[in-house]
Amino acid sequence: MVSVARIAALAVALAAGPALAGPDPALVGVSGPLTGQHAQYGAQWQKGFELALDEVNGAGGIGGRPLKLQFEDSQSDPRQSVAIARKFVADPAIVVELGDFSSAASMAASPVYQAAGLVQFGFTNSHPDFTKGGDFTWSNAPNQADEMPVLADYAVGALGFKRVAVLYINSDWGRTSKDLFAKAATERGAAVVAAEGYLADEKDFRSALVRVRDAAPDGIVLVSYYADGAQIARQLRSVGLKQPVVAAGSVYSPKFLELGGEAVEGVHTTTPFFPDDPRPVVQRFVKSYTAKYGVQPDAYSSRAYDALILIAEVLKQYGTERKAVRDGLANIQDVPSVVYGTVRFDPQTRRVDKPLSTRLVVKDGRFALWDGGKAAAN
Amino acid sequence: MGGLLSGAWIDHTVNGLIVGNIYALLAVGLALIFGVSHLINFAHGSVYMVGAYIGWACFRLLDAPLPVTLLAVAGGCALLGVAIERIGLRPLAGSARIAPLLATIGIGLVLDQLAQLAFTPDPRALPSPLPDWRIQIGGGTIGALDLLIAGVGVGSAALLYGFLRFTKLGWAVRATALDRDAAQQCGVDVNAVNRAVYAIASALGGVSGLLVGMYYNAIDPYMGFQAGLKGIVAQLIGGMGNVPGAIAGSLLLGLTESYGIALFGTSYRNLFAFVVMVLVLALRPNGLFSRARQTPPEPLTGTFVAPSRPVRIPGWLLWALGIAAAALPLAVQNAYVLQTLGNAWLYAVLALSLTLVAGTVGQISLGHAGLLAIGGYASALLALDAKLPVALAVPAAGVVTAVLGTLLVSPAFRLRGHYVSVATLGIGEIVALVILNWESVTRGPIGVVGIPPLSAFGTPLLSAPWVYWIPLAAVALVAQVQARLLGSHLGRTLRAIREDEVAARAYGVGLDRYKGLAFGVAGFAAGIAGALMAHVYSYINHETFHAPISVLALTMVILGGLGNVAGAILGAVALVGLPELFRAAAEYRMLIYGVTLLLLIRFRPQGLLGTV
């Protein structure tokens, strides 16, 4: 029991933290992976968050109070994300929570946030049931029901695929996306001739690609993250596939180009966020991001940035009461956003409608606007 | 099927060989280490990752040509291997064999964390400097790198074979592998042999990391775990410790996966790998390429678990601790502390389950996450689809897990020592993959949403004290049952099986029946733990109960002392609590955790409370 008592005492001491001088900061809790298998995504989040913090606090914070983050490492493990949720809801200084990364970790914590009345704001949580946790679960993650028809428009409508092969990561996100894409593609007159779901840590795709080849598709669609997407592109030609490739927006990252090398040349993708987008909000973000980190922002850092800017706006307009955050999310209008044109939530689904979408193709080692495409605000 | 017999058949064969080729690089090193020290080196995957990063540094920072880089990687990793042997393993030579196994897990964790801190968790490109010419075979092509990988694999195996056969140090290695004590008496410097073996195997591991990194043009700090797992499976198919067998086993594994994908689809790949492994273990436990059909008489019987004098905890103290634990929520209002301890109790139930099979019966299971998953899914689906009240679904899930778990593990009953560990590891993976692929029942990758919370008589018990008390009650119940069991004649029989299976059988103990009984009780406990977790989390998918949980559970059990009921509970509280305590250290906390673990193994290899 000594050890238990000591753990308890230390945990309390750690949770309390040092006292701060000046006005109390408005504290945002983040639950996400800093170590473990998904640590790379947590690291991207941090980059976006830091930039947003600089910006918000440089402009006077939240009504004179500094905006602060408390980033707790969950390893995207439900055991830890639930404990973190208990910690956040018990700490009156926390006004809203962001995250977690994986569905297993995020949705395990939802009942705790819901019961305590603290908004859980998931900005990468695309699981179709994520926001069904209750009226304190919100998300601005792109909704696949909007995103996949856009991808199908690109693949079937613009590029003219008639026989489509889909390779998708076999997770909740990949599977849902694949089903929605197949539906949208069929509605647009194409046939899905092969659908291969691969495991998240897969590195070798040659055998899967032989199956794809034997289905004789005239176009290939990837529902992948950037690392696996780049890997598939590299292995395509080793089995003699030369068909055009369209990848979901999640491959949009400088890492996709770095890991894929020449093999990703000619790959099409759509992205809600594109650095050459002339909108001032995008240009400001890209400029300060590249100045601070020396690389181009990717999908994850831009979403983290966007989420925190949005939350800051809600706190500014509606105050830092926990309940006010929920009501604010339901009412807030026209927040300029990097990922969306402007943000407005549907108070019923607690999600954002109609993300922007720009058609891109990899050309000479970088993402470029597709000649035949247009920057369509959908 | 017609398509299979045409061009695609050739392509799938070529693909299988290419992948098998890559597995072989790791399997050879693992086989060498196992051959000498009878140790599955879980740090080998991390050495492989370090090799890839040394190679990256040579290419990118020093602009070194490929031969220089290869030498640097081999040299650097050889040194790392020597360091692992010297710092992590040699001090444990006198203790139980389980301690070095755990030490390799700890070393792997520390290396992965260091790499993540030094190089960030982002994957990096590692472009191959080789010319990009390709040969057309069937419908596909193979490249220069494929041939180099094959050359390094076969070449190193041939060199090793020659070394072991024809050199003096090689004889010493084989003598040490056969009988360490006898070799020492004949004047073999056993430590020097071990050092040499670790250096060679690690150099090879590092070079494989570099080559595979170049092959995929991507390296990341966590690339070692999955690769190491495949290497272990491959060398097991070939026969543990058998170097040429490791290569054949790797190729066979690659082919199996490739044909499995060809016939059933991509998401069945690992399912095939592990099913083949379990089949090989069940039918030819000594590997496909060994003459003997029986497992070699591992010098493990009775020594796998260190004999030690357990710490005696007086009965009144146990009662006092129990009452204090039950009363804690009345004194401590902090929900975070209660939730963390509630998690600790859930893991304590799991650890109790594992300490029974691993400690008391000596079957070191590395697949307990599979039992947890069965329990979690059974209870969630019973509550959601069969509309069973949660209070009934949880015990029902325990029964389901007891039955299913025992059936699944039964092929491993005839195995001993490390073979049990690897077989159960495979069975755990099979459970996870079946959950992923059996969509009509488990909802596949989407997971089970909206699992009802723990409740009694229709009242949901969501608040932190209940999330603390209910698991605590489960701990008390399971611990009570287990203490009774161990005190009875059953406990003696189970321990007799652990000490010497042959002697126990000679006394008329039916091994399978008693092992089945132990796994049944353990399955029930693990099933309850998984079921409670499912209701606490409200959402589970195939990743909720992933393989690292098995390793964590084993660490808890060893930390507390194998077979020790109080020790299992203490181990769970320590290992759930420690990472939470180190929370302030953010990115560094898993590193601190790994180092703490290594220090504990180093100075208390028999566990905190001692083995029973």
Interface residues (C-beta under 8 A of the other chain):
Chain A: M1 S3 V4 I7 A8 L10 A11 V12 L14 A15 L34 T35 G36 Q37 A39 Q40 G42 A43 Q44 F71 E72 D73 Q75 P78 R79 Q80 V82 A83 I84 A85 R86 K87 V89 A90 S102 S103 A104 M107 A108 S110 P111 V112 A115 H127 D129 K132 L167 N170 S171 D172 G174 R175 T176 E196 G197 Y198 L199 D201 E202 K203 D204 F205 R206 S207 A208 V210 R211 R213 D214 A227 A230 Q231 R234 R237 S238 V239 G240 K255 E258 L259 G260 G261
Chain B: G3 A8 D11 H12 N15 G16 I18 V19 I22 Q113 Q116 T120 P121 D122 P123 R124 A125 P127 R134 G139 G140 T141 I142 G143 Y216 N217 A218 D220 P221 Y222 Q226 E257 S258 I261 A262 G265 T266 S267 R269 N270 L321 A324 A325 L328 V332 N334 A335 Y336 V337 L338 Q339 T340 L341 N343 Y347 L436 G444 P445 I446 G447 V449 G450 P453 L462 S463 A464 M533 V536 Y537 S538 Y539 I540 N541 E543 T544 L570 V573 A574 V576 G577 P579 E580 L581 R583 A584 A586 E587 R589 M590
